[in-house]
Amino acid sequence: MRINERRSLWRRLKPYVAVFDPPLLLLLALLLGTSLVTLYSASLGIEGKIEDQLRNIAMCVLVMWITSNISPQNLMRIAVPAYTVTVLLLVAVALVGTIKLGARRWLHIGIIDIQPSELAKIAVPLMLAWYFQHQQGHLRWHSYLVGALLLLVPVGLVMRQPDLGTSLLVVAAGFAVIYLAGLPWRAMLALVVAGACFMPVAWSMMHDYQRQRVMTLIDPTADPLGKGFHIIQSTIAIGSGGITGKGWTKGTQTHLEFIPERTTDFIFSVYSEEFGLAGNLFLMLLYLLLIGRGMMIAANAPDFFTRLLAGAMTMIFFTYAFVNMGMVSGILPVVGVPLPFMSYGGTALLTLGIVSGILMSVQRHRKLVQT
């Protein structure tokens, strides 16, 4: 009798559980589990962090489930409205946005504050995938020019806030779509040359604090107790972990509070100090498998739109991980990008939940098309 009841319960639950892609879900579970272990150590003495992060994870899973139930056809239908609303919200931020910590990134609506730049991470690649889907079969040089303009408009608005970290993520996701749509190598070489020529102009347009971050990257020891303090302490923590690390909750740099933002942007330093090179290799393997699974979903996508969209979502995973690990290791400027599924915080987890849900939607509906 109990066996029949269990089978009946599984039949009722199966339609809701089947939307998840098992390999992708397993990798996310391992990353989130590693995150909770690291966050526990990083937040010793800070009450409520683990409980808050568990709520964030629950919201992430809920958003992932909802998104995975949206068919690619419906994603295509909302592409233009989502992009239009995002651009309008970014314009509103530029005009009447709330200033916090010297940056105008938030928009106060009613009783809540929203950050429209987070929407751009999803809306921009979604719009570009929609555009190139409709251009398929008659792509010309001007098609890629229009695609570049669709990308540059929201990126320019985000950079104006200023928010360099989010700008990098939007550019990476958008460029992934343009590249996968068939951007010629000659055009890519021209972009590289043009970018190199534009560097002096870009330098003159940067804010003072952004120039300072670049200079700190080049020589953090020039101001070891000021601008260079954070990156110096972070690299000390990473290097002091050695091969196997100092042990869980035994990181001296962490618990003597030398590492800045140790539960968010610099959580990789905490992890490296306590779990060492062996732990880093394990974590990097998880990210490589996650990116590999995303690329596999993109390669097996049933049509041009889903292939472009899945490729862009996978690039978001890569950019998050690469930029965060690079900045806390001292090989990239500090730009405030969290480590995906590891850093504490709800906003980034919600975005990553949508990204994961889109990949699962593409994979799920590929199976439906094949059957």
KEVOTOR-780843 format. One line per 2 residues: their letters; for each residue x negated, y negated, z of N, C-alpha, C. Coordinates in steps of 0.05 Angstrom, whole numbers, plus 5000, padded with zeros to 4 digits. Example, Ala and Ser with C-alpha at 12.3 -4.5 7.8 and 13.67 -1.06 7.14 Angstrom:
! residues 2
as	4736:5114:5156:4754:5090:5156:4736:5066:5156 ~ 4743:5045:5142:4727:5021:5143:4742:4999:5157
END
This chain:
! residues 371
mr	4983:5024:5000:5000:5000:5000:4983:4975:5000 ~ 4962:4975:5017:4944:4952:5018:4930:4948:4992
in	4922:4970:4979:4908:4968:4953:4926:4954:4933 ~ 4951:4962:4932:4971:4950:4913:4974:4921:4919
er	4975:4914:4946:4978:4885:4953:4954:4869:4944 ~ 4930:4881:4947:4905:4867:4938:4905:4863:4908
rs	4914:4883:4893:4915:4881:4864:4935:4860:4856 ~ 4958:4859:4870:4978:4839:4864:4968:4811:4870
lw	4953:4808:4892:4941:4782:4899:4921:4774:4878 ~ 4904:4793:4868:4884:4786:4848:4897:4778:4822
rr	4920:4791:4814:4934:4784:4790:4944:4755:4791 ~ 4953:4747:4815:4963:4720:4819:4940:4699:4818
lk	4917:4707:4829:4895:4688:4831:4878:4688:4806 ~ 4878:4709:4790:4860:4712:4768:4862:4689:4748
py	4886:4679:4740:4888:4657:4721:4874:4631:4731 ~ 4873:4628:4758:4860:4604:4769:4830:4607:4772
va	4821:4632:4777:4793:4637:4781:4778:4641:4754 ~ 4793:4651:4734:4781:4658:4709:4771:4634:4693
vf	4778:4610:4701:4769:4586:4687:4739:4581:4692 ~ 4728:4592:4714:4700:4587:4720:4683:4606:4704
dp	4660:4595:4695:4640:4611:4681:4622:4624:4703 ~ 4622:4651:4706:4607:4664:4728:4578:4656:4729
pl	4562:4657:4708:4534:4650:4710:4529:4621:4719 ~ 4545:4603:4708:4543:4575:4716:4551:4571:4745
ll	4573:4584:4753:4582:4581:4780:4562:4592:4800 ~ 4549:4614:4793:4529:4626:4811:4505:4607:4815
ll	4496:4595:4793:4474:4576:4795:4481:4551:4812 ~ 4505:4541:4808:4514:4518:4824:4516:4526:4853
al	4526:4550:4859:4528:4559:4887:4500:4560:4900 ~ 4481:4571:4885:4454:4572:4896:4442:4544:4901
ll	4447:4526:4883:4436:4499:4886:4450:4485:4910 ~ 4476:4488:4912:4491:4475:4934:4483:4488:4961
gt	4479:4514:4961:4470:4527:4986:4442:4517:4994 ~ 4424:4514:4975:4397:4503:4980:4400:4475:4990
sl	4418:4460:4979:4423:4432:4987:4431:4431:5016 ~ 4450:4448:5024:4459:4447:5052:4437:4454:5072
vt	4421:4474:5065:4398:4481:5082:4379:4458:5085 ~ 4372:4445:5063:4353:4422:5063:4365:4398:5077
ly	4391:4393:5072:4404:4370:5084:4406:4373:5114 ~ 4410:4398:5124:4411:4402:5153:4385:4392:5166
sa	4363:4399:5154:4337:4391:5165:4333:4361:5162 ~ 4340:4350:5138:4336:4322:5133:4353:4304:5150
sl	4376:4315:5159:4395:4298:5174:4395:4304:5204 ~ 4375:4318:5214:4373:4323:5243:4373:4296:5258
gi	4391:4293:5277:4393:4268:5291:4414:4249:5279 ~ 4424:4257:5255:4445:4240:5242:4471:4256:5242
eg	4490:4248:5257:4515:4264:5259:4533:4261:5234 ~ 4546:4283:5228:4567:4283:5207:4558:4287:5179
ki	4532:4289:5173:4523:4291:5146:4532:4317:5133 ~ 4528:4340:5147:4535:4366:5136:4565:4367:5132
ed	4581:4358:5151:4610:4359:5148:4619:4342:5124 ~ 4607:4318:5121:4614:4301:5099:4607:4314:5072
ql	4583:4327:5072:4575:4339:5047:4592:4363:5040 ~ 4602:4378:5060:4620:4400:5054:4646:4390:5042
rn	4655:4367:5051:4679:4355:5039:4673:4346:5010 ~ 4649:4335:5006:4641:4327:4979:4640:4351:4961
ia	4629:4373:4971:4628:4398:4954:4655:4408:4948 ~ 4674:4407:4967:4701:4416:4962:4714:4398:4940
mc	4709:4372:4941:4720:4354:4921:4707:4360:4894 ~ 4681:4366:4894:4667:4373:4869:4679:4398:4856
vl	4684:4419:4872:4695:4443:4862:4724:4439:4851 ~ 4739:4422:4866:4766:4416:4856:4766:4402:4830
vm	4749:4382:4827:4746:4367:4802:4736:4385:4780 ~ 4718:4402:4786:4707:4421:4766:4729:4440:4756
wi	4746:4449:4775:4768:4467:4768:4788:4452:4750 ~ 4795:4428:4758:4815:4412:4742:4804:4408:4714
ts	4778:4399:4712:4767:4393:4686:4764:4418:4668 ~ 4757:4441:4681:4755:4465:4665:4781:4475:4654
ni	4803:4465:4665:4830:4472:4654:4839:4454:4631 ~ 4823:4433:4626:4830:4415:4604:4817:4426:4579
sp	4833:4431:4559:4823:4442:4534:4806:4422:4519 ~ 4786:4431:4503:4770:4412:4486:4788:4394:4468
qn	4810:4405:4459:4828:4389:4443:4839:4365:4458 ~ 4846:4369:4484:4856:4347:4500:4833:4328:4508
lm	4809:4339:4511:4786:4322:4516:4781:4303:4493 ~ 4785:4314:4468:4782:4298:4444:4803:4276:4443
ri	4827:4282:4452:4848:4262:4451:4844:4239:4470 ~ 4831:4244:4493:4827:4223:4513:4800:4208:4509
av	4784:4216:4489:4758:4204:4485:4759:4174:4480 ~ 4776:4166:4461:4777:4137:4455:4789:4121:4478
pa	4812:4129:4490:4822:4114:4513:4802:4113:4536 ~ 4788:4135:4542:4768:4135:4564:4745:4116:4558
yt	4736:4116:4534:4714:4097:4527:4723:4068:4528 ~ 4747:4063:4518:4758:4035:4518:4761:4025:4546
vt	4773:4042:4563:4778:4034:4591:4751:4029:4605 ~ 4732:4047:4600:4705:4044:4613:4692:4018:4605
vl	4692:4011:4580:4680:3986:4571:4694:3962:4583 ~ 4720:3963:4584:4736:3941:4595:4729:3938:4625
ll	4727:3960:4639:4719:3959:4668:4691:3948:4671 ~ 4673:3956:4654:4646:3945:4656:4645:3915:4650
va	4661:3906:4632:4664:3877:4627:4675:3863:4651 ~ 4695:3876:4664:4707:3864:4688:4686:3863:4711
va	4669:3883:4713:4648:3882:4733:4629:3859:4728 ~ 4622:3854:4702:4605:3832:4696:4617:3805:4703
lv	4644:3803:4702:4657:3778:4706:4665:3774:4735 ~ 4677:3794:4748:4687:3790:4775:4679:3813:4793
gt	4658:3827:4787:4649:3850:4803:4639:3842:4830 ~ 4639:3861:4849:4630:3857:4876:4599:3861:4877
ik	4585:3842:4890:4556:3844:4893:4549:3858:4919 ~ 4534:3880:4916:4524:3894:4939:4494:3900:4936
lg	4478:3892:4956:4449:3896:4955:4437:3884:4930 ~ 4447:3860:4923:4436:3845:4901:4444:3854:4873
ar	4462:3874:4871:4470:3884:4844:4501:3882:4842 ~ 4510:3874:4819:4539:3872:4814:4548:3898:4799
rw	4554:3919:4815:4561:3945:4803:4589:3955:4809 ~ 4602:3942:4828:4628:3952:4838:4651:3933:4830
lh	4674:3946:4827:4698:3931:4821:4719:3937:4842 ~ 4729:3916:4855:4749:3919:4876:4777:3920:4864
ig	4790:3943:4867:4818:3946:4857:4835:3955:4880 ~ 4853:3937:4889:4870:3944:4911:4855:3947:4937
ii	4855:3972:4947:4841:3977:4973:4815:3993:4968 ~ 4808:3998:4943:4784:4014:4938:4765:3999:4920
di	4739:4007:4922:4718:3997:4904:4710:4020:4885 ~ 4710:4015:4859:4701:4035:4840:4676:4026:4826
qp	4661:4045:4816:4636:4040:4802:4639:4050:4773 ~ 4648:4032:4755:4653:4040:4727:4630:4052:4712
se	4605:4046:4721:4582:4057:4707:4581:4088:4710 ~ 4593:4099:4731:4594:4128:4734:4612:4140:4712
la	4634:4125:4705:4652:4135:4684:4637:4135:4657 ~ 4618:4117:4653:4604:4115:4628:4588:4141:4622
ki	4579:4154:4643:4563:4179:4639:4579:4200:4624 ~ 4606:4200:4628:4623:4219:4615:4636:4208:4590
av	4646:4183:4592:4661:4171:4571:4645:4166:4546 ~ 4620:4158:4549:4603:4151:4525:4597:4176:4508
pl	4586:4198:4520:4581:4222:4503:4607:4233:4492 ~ 4629:4231:4507:4655:4240:4498:4664:4225:4473
ml	4660:4199:4473:4667:4182:4451:4649:4188:4427 ~ 4624:4190:4431:4605:4196:4409:4611:4223:4397
aw	4617:4243:4413:4624:4269:4402:4649:4267:4385 ~ 4669:4252:4395:4693:4248:4379:4687:4234:4353
yf	4670:4214:4353:4664:4199:4329:4650:4216:4308 ~ 4629:4231:4317:4615:4247:4298:4631:4271:4288
qh	4650:4280:4305:4668:4301:4296:4684:4292:4272 ~ 4693:4266:4273:4709:4255:4251:4692:4247:4227
qq	4666:4245:4232:4648:4238:4210:4635:4263:4197 ~ 4641:4286:4208:4628:4311:4199:4634:4315:4169
gh	4613:4322:4155:4616:4328:4126:4609:4304:4109 ~ 4610:4280:4120:4601:4257:4104:4586:4237:4121
lr	4566:4248:4136:4549:4231:4153:4529:4216:4135 ~ 4527:4191:4140:4508:4174:4126:4492:4158:4146
wh	4472:4142:4137:4456:4127:4156:4472:4108:4172 ~ 4493:4097:4160:4509:4078:4175:4526:4092:4197
sy	4531:4118:4194:4545:4133:4215:4529:4133:4240 ~ 4503:4137:4238:4485:4137:4261:4482:4109:4273
lv	4484:4089:4256:4483:4061:4265:4507:4054:4282 ~ 4531:4063:4273:4555:4059:4288:4553:4074:4315
ga	4543:4098:4314:4539:4114:4338:4521:4100:4358 ~ 4499:4088:4347:4480:4073:4365:4494:4049:4377
ll	4511:4035:4362:4526:4012:4373:4546:4021:4395 ~ 4559:4043:4390:4577:4054:4411:4563:4060:4436
ll	4538:4068:4434:4521:4074:4457:4510:4049:4470 ~ 4501:4030:4454:4487:4007:4465:4506:3987:4480
vp	4531:3986:4472:4550:3967:4484:4553:3974:4514 ~ 4561:3998:4522:4562:4003:4551:4535:4003:4565
vg	4514:4012:4551:4488:4013:4564:4479:3984:4570 ~ 4484:3966:4552:4477:3938:4557:4492:3926:4580
lv	4517:3933:4583:4533:3923:4605:4524:3935:4632 ~ 4515:3961:4631:4505:3973:4656:4478:3961:4664
mr	4461:3957:4644:4435:3945:4650:4437:3917:4661 ~ 4458:3903:4653:4462:3875:4662:4469:3874:4692
qp	4478:3897:4704:4487:3896:4732:4466:3889:4753 ~ 4442:3897:4754:4428:3916:4737:4428:3944:4750
dl	4428:3965:4733:4428:3992:4743:4412:4009:4723 ~ 4385:4009:4726:4368:4023:4707:4372:4053:4708
gt	4376:4065:4732:4379:4093:4734:4403:4104:4718 ~ 4426:4091:4722:4450:4099:4707:4447:4094:4678
sl	4434:4072:4670:4428:4067:4642:4413:4089:4629 ~ 4393:4100:4643:4377:4122:4632:4394:4146:4628
lv	4412:4152:4647:4429:4176:4644:4449:4173:4621 ~ 4460:4149:4618:4479:4145:4596:4464:4146:4569
va	4441:4134:4567:4425:4135:4543:4418:4164:4536 ~ 4409:4179:4555:4401:4207:4550:4425:4223:4540
ag	4448:4221:4553:4472:4236:4544:4481:4227:4516 ~ 4481:4201:4512:4490:4190:4486:4470:4197:4463
fa	4444:4195:4469:4425:4201:4448:4425:4231:4442 ~ 4432:4248:4462:4434:4277:4457:4455:4282:4436
vi	4477:4268:4437:4499:4272:4418:4489:4263:4390 ~ 4477:4240:4389:4467:4229:4363:4446:4248:4350
yl	4428:4258:4367:4408:4277:4357:4420:4303:4347 ~ 4438:4314:4363:4451:4339:4355:4469:4336:4331
ag	4478:4312:4326:4495:4307:4303:4479:4307:4277 ~ 4452:4309:4279:4435:4311:4255:4418:4287:4249
lp	4411:4272:4270:4394:4248:4265:4368:4256:4252 ~ 4361:4245:4229:4337:4253:4215:4311:4246:4231
wr	4291:4262:4227:4265:4258:4240:4253:4231:4234 ~ 4257:4222:4209:4246:4196:4201:4259:4173:4218
am	4285:4176:4223:4299:4156:4239:4289:4157:4268 ~ 4283:4181:4278:4273:4183:4305:4245:4170:4307
la	4228:4175:4287:4202:4163:4287:4204:4132:4286 ~ 4222:4122:4269:4227:4094:4268:4236:4082:4295
lv	4253:4097:4309:4262:4088:4335:4239:4087:4355 ~ 4221:4106:4354:4198:4106:4372:4180:4082:4366
va	4175:4077:4341:4158:4054:4333:4172:4028:4342 ~ 4198:4026:4336:4213:4002:4344:4213:3998:4374
ga	4216:4020:4389:4215:4018:4418:4189:4009:4428 ~ 4167:4019:4416:4140:4010:4424:4136:3980:4419
cf	4146:3971:4396:4144:3942:4389:4161:3925:4407 ~ 4183:3936:4418:4201:3921:4434:4192:3920:4463
mp	4172:3935:4471:4164:3936:4499:4157:3909:4511 ~ 4141:3892:4497:4135:3866:4509:4160:3849:4514
va	4180:3851:4495:4205:3836:4499:4220:3847:4522 ~ 4221:3874:4524:4235:3887:4546:4223:3879:4573
ws	4196:3878:4574:4183:3870:4599:4191:3842:4607 ~ 4193:3824:4588:4200:3796:4595:4229:3794:4604
mm	4246:3813:4595:4274:3813:4603:4280:3827:4629 ~ 4261:3842:4639:4265:3857:4664:4267:3838:4688
hd	4282:3847:4709:4283:3832:4734:4256:3835:4748 ~ 4251:3817:4767:4226:3817:4782:4222:3844:4797
yq	4244:3854:4809:4241:3878:4825:4235:3902:4806 ~ 4245:3901:4781:4240:3923:4763:4211:3923:4754
rq	4200:3899:4749:4171:3897:4742:4154:3907:4765 ~ 4163:3900:4790:4148:3908:4813:4147:3938:4816
rv	4169:3951:4808:4170:3981:4810:4151:3993:4790 ~ 4148:3981:4766:4129:3992:4747:4101:3988:4757
mt	4095:3964:4768:4068:3959:4778:4062:3977:4802 ~ 4082:3983:4818:4078:4001:4841:4072:4029:4831
li	4085:4037:4809:4080:4063:4798:4051:4066:4789 ~ 4041:4044:4776:4013:4045:4766:3993:4046:4789
dp	3998:4030:4811:3980:4030:4833:3995:4025:4859 ~ 4006:4046:4871:4021:4042:4896:4003:4033:4920
ta	3977:4038:4918:3959:4030:4940:3954:4000:4941 ~ 3963:3986:4920:3960:3957:4920:3976:3944:4943
dp	3997:3956:4951:4013:3946:4973:4023:3970:4990 ~ 4004:3984:5004:4010:4009:5017:4031:4007:5040
lg	4033:3984:5052:4052:3981:5074:4078:3966:5065 ~ 4079:3960:5039:4102:3945:5029:4116:3961:5007
kg	4112:3951:4982:4126:3963:4959:4117:3991:4954 ~ 4092:3997:4960:4081:4024:4954:4085:4044:4976
fh	4096:4036:4999:4098:4053:5022:4115:4078:5017 ~ 4138:4074:5005:4157:4097:5000:4145:4118:4983
ii	4133:4110:4960:4123:4130:4942:4098:4144:4953 ~ 4081:4129:4968:4058:4141:4981:4066:4162:5001
qs	4085:4156:5018:4095:4175:5038:4108:4199:5025 ~ 4122:4194:5003:4135:4216:4989:4115:4236:4977
ti	4094:4225:4964:4074:4243:4953:4058:4257:4974 ~ 4054:4244:4997:4040:4257:5020:4057:4281:5029
ai	4083:4277:5031:4101:4299:5040:4100:4322:5020 ~ 4102:4316:4994:4101:4337:4974:4075:4353:4975
gs	4053:4338:4977:4027:4351:4977:4021:4367:5002 ~ 4032:4357:5025:4026:4370:5051:4041:4397:5054
gg	4060:4402:5036:4075:4427:5038:4058:4451:5031 ~ 4038:4447:5015:4020:4469:5007:4035:4490:4991
it	4026:4515:4994:4038:4537:4978:4065:4546:4989 ~ 4067:4550:5015:4092:4561:5026:4107:4541:5044
gk	4097:4517:5047:4111:4496:5063:4105:4498:5092 ~ 4114:4478:5107:4110:4477:5136:4132:4492:5151
gw	4153:4500:5138:4175:4515:5151:4199:4497:5154 ~ 4222:4510:5154:4248:4496:5156:4250:4480:5182
tk	4257:4455:5180:4260:4436:5201:4233:4428:5214 ~ 4211:4436:5202:4185:4430:5214:4169:4410:5198
gt	4181:4396:5180:4167:4376:5164:4161:4351:5180 ~ 4135:4345:5183:4127:4322:5200:4134:4295:5186
qt	4129:4293:5161:4135:4268:5147:4165:4263:5148 ~ 4181:4284:5147:4210:4281:5147:4220:4272:5175
hl	4212:4286:5196:4223:4282:5222:4210:4259:5238 ~ 4187:4250:5228:4176:4225:5238:4185:4201:5223
ef	4204:4206:5204:4218:4185:5189:4200:4168:5171 ~ 4180:4181:5160:4163:4168:5140:4175:4168:5112
ip	4193:4188:5107:4205:4190:5080:4230:4173:5079 ~ 4232:4155:5060:4256:4138:5057:4279:4153:5044
er	4304:4146:5051:4327:4158:5038:4324:4188:5036 ~ 4317:4200:5059:4310:4229:5058:4334:4247:5053
tt	4358:4238:5057:4381:4255:5051:4392:4250:5023 ~ 4383:4230:5009:4394:4224:4983:4372:4225:4961
df	4362:4203:4953:4343:4202:4930:4317:4217:4934 ~ 4308:4218:4960:4282:4231:4965:4285:4258:4979
if	4307:4271:4975:4310:4297:4988:4291:4318:4977 ~ 4281:4314:4952:4262:4333:4941:4236:4332:4957
sv	4229:4309:4968:4205:4307:4985:4208:4324:5010 ~ 4232:4323:5022:4238:4339:5046:4235:4368:5039
ys	4248:4376:5017:4247:4404:5009:4219:4414:5003 ~ 4203:4397:4989:4176:4405:4982:4158:4408:5007
ee	4162:4390:5026:4145:4391:5050:4151:4417:5066 ~ 4176:4425:5067:4183:4448:5084:4182:4474:5070
fg	4184:4475:5044:4184:4500:5029:4161:4503:5009 ~ 4145:4482:5006:4121:4484:4991:4124:4489:4961
la	4102:4497:4949:4102:4502:4920:4120:4526:4913 ~ 4121:4546:4930:4138:4569:4925:4168:4560:4923
gn	4176:4543:4942:4203:4533:4942:4208:4516:4917 ~ 4189:4500:4910:4192:4483:4886:4196:4499:4861
lf	4180:4521:4858:4183:4539:4835:4210:4551:4834 ~ 4221:4559:4857:4248:4571:4859:4268:4550:4850
lm	4266:4525:4860:4285:4504:4853:4284:4498:4824 ~ 4260:4495:4813:4257:4489:4784:4268:4512:4767
ll	4264:4537:4777:4276:4559:4762:4306:4557:4761 ~ 4319:4549:4783:4348:4546:4783:4356:4524:4763
yl	4341:4502:4762:4348:4481:4743:4344:4490:4714 ~ 4322:4505:4709:4317:4515:4682:4339:4534:4674
ll	4348:4551:4692:4370:4570:4685:4396:4554:4681 ~ 4400:4534:4697:4424:4517:4693:4424:4503:4666
ig	4402:4492:4659:4399:4478:4633:4401:4499:4610 ~ 4389:4522:4614:4390:4543:4594:4418:4553:4590
rg	4433:4556:4612:4461:4564:4609:4478:4543:4594 ~ 4473:4518:4600:4486:4497:4585:4480:4497:4556
mm	4454:4501:4549:4446:4503:4521:4459:4527:4507 ~ 4462:4549:4521:4474:4573:4510:4504:4567:4504
ia	4517:4554:4523:4545:4547:4518:4548:4528:4494 ~ 4529:4509:4492:4530:4490:4469:4525:4505:4443
an	4505:4524:4443:4499:4538:4418:4522:4556:4409 ~ 4537:4566:4428:4559:4584:4421:4586:4570:4419
ap	4586:4544:4421:4612:4529:4420:4626:4533:4393 ~ 4653:4533:4394:4668:4540:4370:4669:4519:4348
df	4663:4494:4354:4665:4473:4334:4644:4451:4339 ~ 4643:4432:4320:4623:4411:4322:4627:4393:4346
ft	4652:4386:4353:4657:4369:4376:4648:4381:4402 ~ 4655:4407:4407:4647:4420:4432:4617:4425:4433
rl	4605:4429:4410:4576:4434:4410:4561:4408:4418 ~ 4570:4386:4407:4558:4360:4414:4563:4353:4444
la	4588:4358:4453:4595:4351:4480:4580:4368:4500 ~ 4579:4394:4495:4564:4412:4514:4535:4405:4514
ga	4523:4398:4492:4495:4390:4491:4490:4365:4507 ~ 4508:4346:4505:4505:4321:4521:4507:4326:4551
mt	4527:4343:4559:4530:4349:4587:4505:4364:4598 ~ 4493:4381:4582:4469:4395:4591:4446:4375:4594
mi	4445:4355:4576:4424:4335:4578:4427:4318:4603 ~ 4451:4315:4613:4455:4300:4638:4442:4315:4661
ff	4446:4342:4662:4432:4358:4683:4402:4354:4681 ~ 4391:4356:4657:4362:4353:4653:4352:4326:4662
ty	4366:4305:4654:4357:4278:4660:4358:4272:4690 ~ 4379:4280:4703:4381:4277:4732:4357:4290:4746
af	4352:4315:4740:4330:4330:4753:4303:4319:4746 ~ 4298:4314:4720:4272:4304:4712:4265:4277:4723
vn	4284:4258:4722:4279:4231:4732:4275:4231:4762 ~ 4292:4246:4777:4289:4246:4806:4263:4259:4815
mg	4256:4282:4804:4231:4295:4812:4207:4278:4803 ~ 4209:4265:4780:4188:4248:4771:4183:4224:4788
mv	4205:4211:4798:4202:4187:4813:4192:4192:4842 ~ 4200:4214:4854:4191:4220:4881:4163:4232:4881
sg	4154:4241:4857:4127:4252:4854:4107:4231:4846 ~ 4117:4207:4839:4099:4185:4832:4091:4184:4803
il	4106:4198:4785:4100:4197:4756:4120:4180:4741 ~ 4141:4171:4754:4161:4154:4742:4168:4132:4763
pv	4177:4109:4753:4186:4088:4772:4210:4097:4788 ~ 4213:4086:4812:4236:4092:4829:4261:4078:4818
vg	4281:4093:4809:4304:4081:4796:4331:4089:4810 ~ 4330:4104:4832:4354:4110:4846:4372:4131:4833
vp	4360:4152:4823:4375:4174:4811:4374:4198:4830 ~ 4397:4209:4839:4397:4231:4858:4389:4257:4845
lp	4380:4276:4861:4374:4303:4852:4400:4319:4849 ~ 4406:4329:4825:4433:4341:4821:4439:4365:4839
fm	4462:4364:4852:4472:4384:4870:4455:4388:4895 ~ 4435:4371:4899:4418:4372:4923:4422:4348:4941
sy	4422:4324:4929:4424:4299:4945:4451:4296:4958 ~ 4451:4284:4981:4476:4278:4995:4491:4255:4980
gg	4517:4257:4979:4533:4236:4967:4556:4248:4951 ~ 4578:4233:4950:4602:4242:4937:4605:4234:4908
ta	4596:4209:4902:4600:4199:4875:4585:4216:4854 ~ 4560:4221:4859:4544:4237:4840:4555:4265:4837
ll	4564:4277:4860:4575:4304:4860:4600:4306:4843 ~ 4617:4285:4845:4642:4285:4830:4635:4283:4800
tl	4616:4267:4792:4607:4265:4764:4596:4291:4755 ~ 4579:4304:4771:4568:4330:4763:4589:4352:4762
gi	4610:4349:4779:4632:4368:4778:4647:4366:4752 ~ 4651:4342:4742:4664:4338:4716:4647:4349:4694
vs	4621:4344:4695:4602:4354:4675:4603:4384:4674 ~ 4602:4397:4698:4603:4426:4699:4630:4437:4689
gi	4652:4423:4696:4678:4431:4687:4681:4429:4657 ~ 4669:4409:4644:4670:4407:4615:4656:4431:4602
lm	4632:4438:4613:4618:4461:4602:4634:4487:4605 ~ 4647:4490:4628:4664:4514:4632:4688:4513:4614
sv	4699:4490:4609:4722:4488:4590:4713:4497:4562 ~ 4690:4488:4553:4680:4495:4527:4676:4526:4525
qr	4664:4537:4546:4659:4566:4546:4685:4582:4547 ~ 4703:4573:4564:4728:4587:4567:4744:4587:4541
hr	4746:4564:4528:4763:4562:4504:4749:4574:4480 ~ 4723:4577:4482:4709:4593:4461:4718:4622:4461
kl	4721:4632:4485:4730:4660:4488:4759:4662:4478 ~ 4776:4642:4484:4803:4643:4474:4805:4642:4444
vq	4787:4626:4432:4787:4624:4402:4778:4651:4391 ~ 4759:4664:4403:4749:4689:4393:4769:4712:4395
t	4786:4710:4417:4806:4731:4420:4831:4725:4404
END
